[in-house]
Amino acid sequence: MPQYEKVPSAPEDIADWRADNNLQRETKFGGAVNFVNGRIDGYRLDSLLRMGFFRVHAPAFSDKFVMKQTWAVVIMVVAWAFIFMLLHLSHVMHVDSNLVGQSSDIFGYFGSLTGFLFGFFIFDNLATYTTVKNNYLGGFWGAFQTLMALTGAWFPANDPKTKNFKITIVRWGLASFNLMCGEAKDDGKIEEIMANTVAKGLLTPEEADAVTSLSGNPVVPLLWMIEVFQKNLDGHRGADFKVNKAEDNILLMRAGVGNTLTAVSSFGLTPLPLVHLMSALVKIQLLLLSVKEGVNIADILVNEHDGKTLQLCLSLLMSVATPIIFQSLLEFVIMIRNPFGDDWVDFPVALYHQQIRDEMLDFIKAGEAAVGLDELQKIKLI
């Protein structure tokens, strides 16, 4: 039986990282959306696809900037309508169906251009969001699962030294995850991130000092894992193969950390000209909307039309709905740009920590439980 190198465990006088976090769970929007600590954990797809518009409308209407922009468009519509009515009554120009058609054609031309670029812009940022979650965080999580599954099988003993080795590997993996999430957050500072990591018991003060000296790099605990595996697999049957498999998965975890931090950094930003163009196009589109609806309302009021009330209501509906949709989507891009923040669509990091921790500890328990299985012992003797 190989001798396990002594690895430090979390001291007794700080928070136990294995204790359950105080996760605040709640459901909103008629029970259709589940939240953990104010962030979305899951939702009922069928309910939202069928009645989602009527249930999940609060975020758009509660966003102050969206509502300010909407009110600005409505005011511009009323102002343009007044101007065109005044020009018509002063015989400076004639407001008729031809002018209404021309304003609609101009709005439609820019609308098609804006719609194409707007769709690309939205889905480009959404693709980054889903890639960070499914590929980068998911890749880190999956590699960690494989590593601990192998660790549980390679080190099934539950003596104090072996158990300490396995627990420390889990702790260091979670420390890397915590450091990565802290660094990914826009306002994350090394001192605060490190203090949080130590407070959770994921790093000892001595380990934290070592990581801090390397600018708080989340990869440092993973490097420790490689070294410890190399030493503790020495003397095992198939040691070279096992070390290679352990290193492969730890390097996949490193890739997940690096890719995540790259994606949410300035390196992963959408090109500035496209961002500037999208902002300008949306503002131009809303200006043209106000002109078009102003002309339309002026035409309705100064000329003979049937059902004037209904037509005015439809114009006002267009004036309100369009800026809400356009600006809400831009605000959505702002929220998902960095999914490690405090917005309600950001990742529930505390929940992920708890889920990763529980899965890794279960792999350790599974390996230890297998030692006492009679069928397993029989098969090993074949």
Secondary structure, 3 states (H helix, E strand, C coil): CCCCCCCCCCCCCCCCCCCCCCCCEEEECCCCEEEECCEEEEECHHHHHHHHHHHCCHHHHHCHHHHHHHHHHHHHHHHHHHHHHHHHHCCCCCCCHHHHHHHHHHHHHHHHHHHHHHHHHHHHHHHHHHHHHHHHHHHHHHHHHHHHHHHHHHCCCCCHHHHHHHHHHHHHHHHHHHHHHHHHCCCCCHHHHHHHHHHCCCCCHHHHHHHHCCCCCCCHHHHHHHHHHHHHCCCCCCHHHHHHHHHHHHHHHHHHHHHHHHHHCHHHCCCHHHHHHHHHHHHHHHHHHHHHHHHHHHHHHHCCCCCHHHHHHHHHHHHHHHHHHHHHHHHHHHHHHCCCCCCCCCCCHHHHHHHHHHHHHHHHHHHHHHCCCHHHHHHHCC
